């Protein structure tokens, strides 16, 4: 029996400008009344998740938020929200990645343990977007850089990003493609063995759940392992080919049209 519903954000329950379709919100409210627990699993930094989490009342129900593709787990409690787990890319490896990106002329930014975003391209459009979304100050990486990194985001031409991917694989880091622009690639780089499913397993251990008691909804590259592991996996209609191939079910509507909400009401809330 399914007890937990875990949702990716971007492309799944969230649309542009942090909006959530009213059908999704109403379905989540009804699901809680039926006894389902709710959690979020996203690649975002916690700073850019709280508004959405509180929109669907995760704070009121003391629910979990998985951030940075599994790099941190947070849980609401009576005092606010608490980080209960984190994993990082260690200092020497982080320095190596900045050096490698510089040699390949690739723009790269990393969420650091001291609360700043470090980058080699502070004027880049994507970097400005990250800083605005997370409300985090950006600093240029230099010889004095001395912090571990939760997650890197890199962007560049297909050829150069492919070279970076190959080097990251040698370091056994987790790599996810999160969007495409013609002729370019954007990737997320996460610590070894850190992914959404590793974080979901930690929550399952805490809550004494097995994989068949978890439903997961996702749409992209960073959702594949979670879709493979849970007992009830759902890809969005607007999801990637790989997500649709991996999932057991596909929503009949896109995220923009409230696909998750319709799926919950039509398949999980029937009497």
C-alpha positions as a printed Julia matrix, in Angstrom:
271×3 Matrix{Float64}:
   0.0    0.0     0.0
   1.3    3.44   -0.95
   1.96   5.69    2.04
   4.31   8.38    0.7
   3.95  10.61   -2.37
   7.24  12.24   -3.39
   7.3   14.95   -6.03
  10.0   16.5    -8.17
   9.48  20.24   -8.62
  10.46  21.74  -11.98
   8.56  20.1   -14.8
   6.49  18.01  -12.37
   4.43  20.05   -9.89
   6.04  23.43  -10.51
   5.68  25.59  -13.59
   7.35  28.89  -14.4
   7.59  31.53  -11.67
   7.16  28.88   -8.92
   3.52  28.38   -9.75
   1.58  25.21   -8.95
  -1.62  24.32  -10.77
  -4.72  24.53   -8.56
  -5.57  20.91   -9.4
  -2.23  19.8    -7.93
  -2.77  21.78   -4.73
  -6.31  20.44   -4.25
  -5.19  16.85   -4.92
  -2.37  17.12   -2.36
  -4.82  18.44    0.22
  -7.17  15.53   -0.45
  -4.28  13.03   -0.4
  -3.24  14.16    3.08
  -6.82  13.75    4.29
  -6.66  10.17    3.0
  -3.53   9.56    5.08
  -0.78  10.01    2.48
   2.46  11.69    3.53
   4.04  14.21    1.14
   7.68  15.0     0.35
   9.57  17.05   -2.24
  12.7   15.89   -4.09
  14.45  18.5    -6.23
  17.78  19.58   -7.61
  17.23  23.09   -6.25
  18.95  24.7    -3.28
  16.74  24.91   -0.18
  16.51  28.72   -0.52
  14.52  28.37   -3.73
  12.27  25.56   -2.45
  10.7   27.0     0.7
   8.13  29.18   -1.07
   6.74  26.22   -3.0
   6.96  23.88    0.0
   4.93  26.27    2.1
   2.46  26.83   -0.73
   1.53  23.14   -0.47
   1.69  23.29    3.37
   4.74  21.08    3.93
   5.58  23.28    6.91
   2.24  22.64    8.6
   2.52  18.86    8.18
   6.2   18.53    9.23
   7.26  17.05    5.89
  10.6   16.31    4.22
  12.39  18.22    1.46
  15.19  16.58   -0.51
  17.41  19.24   -2.13
  20.43  19.34   -4.44
  19.49  15.96   -5.98
  19.93  14.23   -2.63
  22.81  16.34   -1.34
  20.74  17.52    1.61
  17.58  16.46    3.42
  15.48  18.9     5.42
  12.47  18.41    7.65
   9.98  20.88    9.02
   9.36  20.82   12.76
   7.73  23.03   15.39
  10.73  25.38   15.34
  10.89  25.79   11.56
  13.0   23.66    9.25
  16.05  21.57   10.11
  18.76  20.01    7.97
  19.04  16.33    8.91
  21.58  15.19    6.3
  24.11  16.62    3.88
  26.86  15.4     1.57
  29.43  17.45   -0.34
  32.09  17.34   -3.03
  35.27  17.57   -0.99
  37.64  20.53   -1.25
  40.4   19.08   -3.42
  37.92  17.61   -5.89
  36.01  20.92   -5.98
  39.24  22.77   -6.77
  40.03  20.23   -9.5
  36.62  20.81  -11.08
  37.07  24.58  -11.11
  40.53  24.14  -12.7
  39.18  21.67  -15.26
  36.32  23.99  -16.21
  38.79  26.84  -16.65
  40.99  24.73  -18.94
  37.97  23.82  -21.06
  36.56  27.37  -21.08
  33.35  26.14  -19.45
  31.25  28.26  -17.11
  30.74  26.55  -13.74
  29.11  27.52  -10.45
  28.93  25.69   -7.12
  26.8   25.98   -3.99
  29.36  26.14   -1.17
  29.19  25.15    2.48
  29.77  28.76    3.56
  26.53  29.96    1.98
  27.87  31.56   -1.2
  27.77  30.55   -4.86
  31.3   30.36   -6.26
  31.73  30.74  -10.0
  34.23  31.42  -12.75
  31.73  33.54  -14.7
  29.98  36.03  -12.44
  28.47  37.96  -15.37
  26.88  34.94  -17.06
  23.11  34.98  -17.59
  22.65  31.57  -15.97
  24.72  32.57  -12.96
  22.62  35.68  -12.47
  19.52  33.47  -12.59
  20.92  31.13   -9.93
  21.81  34.01   -7.66
  18.39  35.61   -8.06
  16.51  32.34   -7.51
  18.45  31.35   -4.39
  19.01  34.88   -3.03
  22.65  33.86   -2.5
  25.63  36.16   -3.05
  28.01  35.12   -5.8
  31.79  35.21   -5.54
  34.5   34.6    -8.11
  36.56  31.53   -7.3
  40.23  32.37   -6.71
  43.37  30.93   -5.11
  41.9   31.53   -1.64
  38.86  29.32   -2.3
  38.66  26.87    0.6
  35.15  25.38    0.81
  33.4   22.15   -0.05
  30.63  22.22   -2.64
  27.16  20.7    -2.42
  26.51  20.76   -6.17
  28.04  22.22   -9.32
  26.17  23.5   -12.35
  28.15  23.77  -15.59
  27.21  24.96  -19.05
  28.99  25.18  -22.37
  29.15  23.73  -25.87
  28.23  20.09  -26.39
  31.81  19.1   -27.15
  33.34  20.8   -24.12
  30.64  19.62  -21.71
  31.11  16.06  -22.98
  34.82  16.34  -22.1
  33.88  17.56  -18.62
  31.39  14.69  -18.23
  34.09  12.16  -19.06
  36.39  13.59  -16.4
  33.57  13.66  -13.83
  32.86  10.0   -14.52
  36.5    9.21  -13.76
  35.97  10.92  -10.39
  32.81   8.81   -9.93
  30.65  11.89   -9.51
  26.92  11.91  -10.26
  26.0   13.84  -13.43
  22.59  15.0   -14.63
  21.49  16.9   -17.71
  18.83  19.37  -16.66
  18.08  21.45  -19.77
  19.17  21.97  -23.34
  19.77  24.96  -25.59
  20.66  24.21  -29.23
  24.4   23.59  -29.46
  24.93  23.68  -25.69
  24.49  21.46  -22.65
  23.79  22.21  -19.01
  24.72  19.65  -16.37
  24.53  19.23  -12.63
  27.49  17.59  -10.86
  26.81  15.99   -7.48
  28.88  14.01   -4.95
  29.61  10.35   -5.52
  26.61   8.09   -4.83
  24.42  11.09   -4.01
  21.12  11.15   -5.85
  17.43  11.46   -5.14
  16.96   7.76   -4.49
  19.8    7.66   -1.94
  17.98  10.4    -0.04
  14.6    8.68   -0.42
  16.12   5.52    1.06
  17.3    7.51    4.08
  13.77   8.84    4.63
  12.39   5.33    4.25
  14.78   4.11    6.95
  13.65   6.89    9.29
   9.95   6.27    8.57
  10.24   2.46    8.43
   9.01   2.24    4.84
   9.83  -0.07    1.95
  10.04   0.98   -1.69
   6.56  -0.4    -2.48
   5.05   2.09   -0.05
   6.44   5.05   -2.02
   5.12   6.73   -5.17
   7.45   9.05   -7.05
   6.56  11.64   -9.69
   9.27  13.07  -11.98
  10.13  14.24  -15.46
  13.89  14.37  -16.03
  17.35  12.88  -15.96
  17.78  13.37  -12.21
  14.55  11.45  -11.55
  15.45   8.2   -13.33
  16.97   6.34  -10.38
  14.05   7.26   -8.14
  11.57   6.15  -10.79
  13.42   2.84  -11.0
  13.47   2.21   -7.25
  10.03   3.11   -5.93
   7.06   0.78   -6.06
   4.84   3.24   -7.93
   6.62   5.43  -10.49
   4.96   8.15  -12.53
   6.48  10.21  -15.33
   4.98  13.45  -16.51
   3.43  13.63  -19.97
   6.01  16.36  -20.63
   8.82  14.18  -19.24
  11.94  13.07  -21.08
  11.92   9.93  -23.2
  14.02   8.13  -20.6
  11.7    9.15  -17.76
   8.66   7.9   -19.66
  10.45   4.66  -20.53
  11.46   4.07  -16.91
   8.19   4.91  -15.16
   5.34   2.46  -14.71
   2.76   5.16  -15.42
   2.52   8.46  -17.31
   0.24  11.36  -16.45
  -2.36  12.16  -19.08
  -1.73  15.89  -18.73
   1.45  17.97  -18.53
   2.73  19.79  -15.46
   1.36  23.06  -16.85
  -2.13  21.54  -16.93
  -2.02  19.97  -13.48
  -0.99  16.48  -14.56
   0.05  15.34  -11.08
  -3.24  16.5    -9.59
  -5.34  14.68  -12.15
  -3.27  11.51  -11.73
  -3.62  11.51   -7.94
  -7.37  12.04   -8.06
  -7.99   9.5   -10.8
  -5.66   6.75   -9.58
  -4.81   7.13   -5.89
  -7.89   8.7    -4.3
 -10.63   6.52   -5.69
 -12.82   4.97   -3.03
